[in-house]
Amino acid sequence: VNKTWWKMLVDELSMSICVNNSWSGSLVLDSNKDACGYGKRSANLHNDITNTYPDVIFIYLGTNDANRLELEIGEYDKEEIDKFINSNKEPTNFAQAYALMLNNVKQNYKKAKIFAFTLIPFRWISKESDDKYYDLMKKLINHFNLYIVDLHKDCNVELTLEYFAEGGFVHPNEKGMIAIKECVKNTLLMIQ
């Protein structure tokens, strides 16, 4: 835990964690509404026991979705996204689920500064697929007027063993975590 980007950031900037609502393998779009990013998880970012609400929220989701070949990415269309958000329908593609998640977080935590991350360019499937996720996520983050942590363009992490653990290029190693932490910190400090 001490070598994750978020723990290093919290320690370096003397922040405190209200809730860490992340776990390995999580998805934005999942059939289990309790586990997916757009469901209950996007409303459980506060501490009910202490009545503590976050003033900063970091959203780094989508990596596992991008690795699922069977998942439809969807498209960005401003009117369609707004219509879907107000429809109370279940999402059927990544674009709808990601939009719903961002909207839920924004509505539930109106006083928080919300930072949503683009994905590191993994190239699991193809450059075209990576670029589609990148463009879509950026458009949706802008749609909801949130802060962007652009790991795709600004993180300088390459898909090599220099930055990733052996055996899959999914989880950054310590050097990768430091690069992500620096990217997040630079974005956070630019708006402060």
FIGU-427393 format. One line per 8 residues: number of its first residue (from 1); their letters; for each residue x, y, z of C-alpha. Coordinates in pm, whole numbers, m for minus. Layout:
N
NUM = a = X Y Z  ...
This chain:
192
1 = vnktwwkm = 0 0 0  280 246 85  410 228 m273  80 303 m448  46 636 m628  m239 748 m403  m65 663 m73  255 839 m183
9 = lvdelsms = 49 1143 m291  m146 1155 35  176 1134 239  365 1389 28  86 1648 33  m23 1581 394  m370 1480 284  m593 1225 457
17 = icvnnsws = m804 952 304  m1174 966 377  m1259 648 181  m1063 425 m55  m1336 269 m265  m1112 88 m509  m1017 m274 m553  m843 m488 m809
25 = gslvldsn = m1055 m605 m1099  m1325 m342 m1054  m1524 m225 m1354  m1724 79 m1450  m1980 m142 m1625  m2052 m465 m1439  m2362 m678 m1400  m2317 m653 m1021
33 = kdacgygk = m2454 m305 m945  m2296 m308 m597  m1949 m361 m746  m1961 m144 m1057  m1839 213 m1072  m2173 364 m1174  m2377 200 m896  m2349 222 m519
41 = rsanlhnd = m1973 274 m531  m2021 621 m679  m2234 718 m378  m2016 567 m103  m1721 802 m101  m1791 948 242  m1764 818 597  m2106 779 760
49 = itntypdv = m1957 706 1103  m1766 1033 1128  m1994 1224 889  m1686 1313 684  m1719 1408 319  m1433 1435 70  m1307 1767 m56  m1102 1597 m331
57 = ifiylgtn = m1202 1285 m524  m980 1090 m762  m1150 862 m1017  m920 617 m1190  m1150 358 m1346  m1180 205 m1690  m864 m2 m1727  m1038 m335 m1672
65 = danrlele = m1330 m228 m1893  m1089 m143 m2176  m940 m491 m2150  m1279 m660 m2203  m1314 m737 m2572  m1686 m811 m2545  m1770 m471 m2394  m1918 m215 m2629
73 = igeydkee = m1740 118 m2591  m2027 339 m2704  m2011 692 m2843  m2016 1045 m2708  m2316 1250 m2810  m2401 1536 m2573  m2778 1516 m2617  m2783 1135 m2594
81 = idkfinsn = m2569 1136 m2277  m2794 1397 m2112  m3104 1202 m2216  m2957 876 m2084  m2858 1031 m1748  m3219 1138 m1695  m3373 811 m1817  m3315 582 m1513
89 = keptnfaq = m3213 308 m1760  m2934 61 m1698  m2623 130 m1906  m2546 m106 m2192  m2205 28 m2292  m1898 187 m2136  m1989 544 m2241  m2325 528 m2064
97 = ayalmlnn = m2181 365 m1750  m1888 608 m1729  m2121 907 m1779  m2357 776 m1512  m2070 724 m1269  m1927 1074 m1325  m2273 1227 m1291  m2344 1033 m969
105 = vkqnykka = m2017 1140 m810  m2069 1501 m913  m2428 1505 m782  m2344 1327 m455  m2034 1535 m376  m2111 1886 m499  m1847 2053 m280  m1562 1821 m382
113 = kifaftli = m1301 1888 m647  m1330 1583 m871  m1036 1460 m1075  m1102 1191 m1336  m812 1011 m1499  m765 907 m1858  m605 567 m1902  m239 497 m1953
121 = pfrwiske = m199 392 m2319  m178 17 m2267  m224 m96 m2628  m372 m427 m2508  m605 m453 m2800  m490 m185 m3042  m386 177 m3066  m727 247 m3222
129 = sddkyydl = m907 99 m2919  m685 294 m2677  m750 614 m2869  m1128 553 m2865  m1128 511 m2486  m903 815 m2445  m1117 1040 m2666  m1442 916 m2510
137 = mkklinhf = m1322 956 m2150  m1186 1303 m2217  m1515 1413 m2376  m1717 1272 m2085  m1490 1426 m1820  m1526 1762 m1997  m1903 1708 m2034  m1935 1702 m1655
145 = nlyivdlh = m1684 1987 m1612  m1443 1784 m1399  m1067 1812 m1371  m869 1582 m1602  m561 1392 m1495  m431 1303 m1839  m228 989 m1782  m247 917 m2154
153 = kdcnvelt = m57 1230 m2257  113 1370 m1945  225 1074 m1736  527 967 m1941  473 602 m1848  566 360 m2121  436 8 m2154  767 m152 m2057
161 = leyfaegg = 905 m350 m1765  1068 m25 m1653  722 94 m1538  512 m222 m1505  527 m541 m1305  621 m853 m1496  344 m1077 m1621  81 m868 m1788
169 = fvhpnekg = 154 m496 m1801  m157 m419 m1600  m20 m301 m1266  251 m37 m1252  565 m115 m1053  714 135 m807  862 354 m1083  526 353 m1264
177 = miaikecv = 344 445 m942  583 734 m885  524 862 m1240  145 845 m1189  176 1018 m851  380 1300 m1007  124 1344 m1287  m163 1360 m1036
185 = kntllmiq = 30 1596 m808  115 1832 m1095  m251 1843 m1203  m370 1898 m846  m120 2176 m777  m202 2355 m1104  m557 2423 m991  m481 2507 m628
